[in-house]
Amino acid sequence: MRSNTIELVTIEDIHDAMSPILKELSELKSYMNSKPPKQYYRNKDLKEIYGLSDNTIKDYRDRNIIPHTWIGSIPYYPVSDFNMMLNRNSNFDLIKR
């Protein structure tokens, strides 16, 4: 047989349930704010952020479309130069008019 009882949730119950989540979010925010901003992208960053494939990155790098530098056998892409290149090649100003 089913019981027809109603369980009330108090503000304290909600606070107790949310407290660990809010604490974890606060710690995550502190961690994210403590990391210095990224100065260089790597291939994995370009793939993740811009959705580029390995072949496209290599092609753009070989044709000097994207700014890059090498340390040993690893290519690095300066974030500031990459952003300038994106802005320079953007048609955004034309669309806004």
KEKE-566924 format. One record per residue (C-alpha): z, y, x; residue in one letter. Coordinates in nm, 2 decimals. Layout:
! KEKE-566924
{r {Z,Y,X},"A"},
...
END
This chain:
! KEKE-566924
{r {0.00,0.00,0.00},"M"},
{r {-0.09,0.35,0.13},"R"},
{r {0.16,0.62,0.17},"S"},
{r {0.08,0.96,0.03},"N"},
{r {0.27,1.16,0.29},"T"},
{r {0.15,1.47,0.45},"I"},
{r {0.23,1.54,0.81},"E"},
{r {0.27,1.91,0.90},"L"},
{r {0.17,2.04,1.24},"V"},
{r {0.38,2.32,1.37},"T"},
{r {0.28,2.60,1.61},"I"},
{r {0.51,2.44,1.86},"E"},
{r {0.32,2.11,1.83},"D"},
{r {-0.01,2.29,1.90},"I"},
{r {0.14,2.47,2.19},"H"},
{r {0.28,2.15,2.34},"D"},
{r {-0.06,1.98,2.30},"A"},
{r {-0.25,2.27,2.45},"M"},
{r {-0.01,2.35,2.73},"S"},
{r {-0.14,2.09,2.98},"P"},
{r {-0.50,2.19,2.91},"I"},
{r {-0.43,2.56,2.96},"L"},
{r {-0.24,2.48,3.28},"K"},
{r {-0.54,2.28,3.42},"E"},
{r {-0.79,2.55,3.32},"L"},
{r {-0.57,2.81,3.50},"S"},
{r {-0.57,2.60,3.81},"E"},
{r {-0.94,2.55,3.80},"L"},
{r {-1.00,2.92,3.75},"K"},
{r {-0.78,2.99,4.06},"S"},
{r {-0.97,2.74,4.26},"Y"},
{r {-1.31,2.88,4.16},"M"},
{r {-1.20,3.24,4.24},"N"},
{r {-1.06,3.13,4.58},"S"},
{r {-1.39,2.99,4.70},"K"},
{r {-1.61,3.24,4.89},"P"},
{r {-1.95,3.30,4.73},"P"},
{r {-2.22,3.08,4.85},"K"},
{r {-2.44,3.24,5.13},"Q"},
{r {-2.70,2.97,5.15},"Y"},
{r {-2.86,2.72,4.91},"Y"},
{r {-2.95,2.37,5.01},"R"},
{r {-3.22,2.15,4.85},"N"},
{r {-2.96,2.00,4.61},"K"},
{r {-2.87,2.35,4.49},"D"},
{r {-3.23,2.45,4.43},"L"},
{r {-3.28,2.12,4.23},"K"},
{r {-2.96,2.17,4.03},"E"},
{r {-2.99,2.54,3.96},"I"},
{r {-3.36,2.59,3.93},"Y"},
{r {-3.48,2.24,3.84},"G"},
{r {-3.71,2.22,4.13},"L"},
{r {-3.82,1.88,4.26},"S"},
{r {-3.81,1.77,4.63},"D"},
{r {-4.19,1.79,4.65},"N"},
{r {-4.20,2.14,4.50},"T"},
{r {-3.93,2.26,4.74},"I"},
{r {-4.11,2.12,5.04},"K"},
{r {-4.44,2.26,4.92},"D"},
{r {-4.29,2.61,4.86},"Y"},
{r {-4.12,2.59,5.20},"R"},
{r {-4.43,2.48,5.38},"D"},
{r {-4.64,2.76,5.22},"R"},
{r {-4.36,3.02,5.29},"N"},
{r {-4.31,3.09,4.92},"I"},
{r {-3.94,3.06,4.94},"I"},
{r {-3.74,3.21,5.23},"P"},
{r {-3.57,2.96,5.45},"H"},
{r {-3.42,2.89,5.78},"T"},
{r {-3.34,2.57,5.97},"W"},
{r {-3.02,2.44,6.13},"I"},
{r {-3.13,2.12,6.30},"G"},
{r {-3.32,1.92,6.05},"S"},
{r {-3.17,2.08,5.74},"I"},
{r {-3.33,2.37,5.56},"P"},
{r {-3.12,2.65,5.42},"Y"},
{r {-3.22,2.91,5.18},"Y"},
{r {-3.04,3.25,5.19},"P"},
{r {-2.91,3.33,4.84},"V"},
{r {-2.97,3.70,4.87},"S"},
{r {-3.33,3.66,5.00},"D"},
{r {-3.40,3.40,4.74},"F"},
{r {-3.27,3.63,4.46},"N"},
{r {-3.48,3.92,4.60},"M"},
{r {-3.79,3.69,4.60},"M"},
{r {-3.72,3.60,4.24},"L"},
{r {-3.68,3.96,4.14},"N"},
{r {-3.99,4.07,4.33},"R"},
{r {-4.20,3.80,4.16},"N"},
{r {-4.06,3.86,3.81},"S"},
{r {-4.26,4.00,3.53},"N"},
{r {-3.94,4.10,3.34},"F"},
{r {-4.00,4.47,3.37},"D"},
{r {-4.35,4.43,3.22},"L"},
{r {-4.20,4.23,2.92},"I"},
{r {-3.93,4.49,2.86},"K"},
{r {-4.17,4.77,2.80},"R"},
END
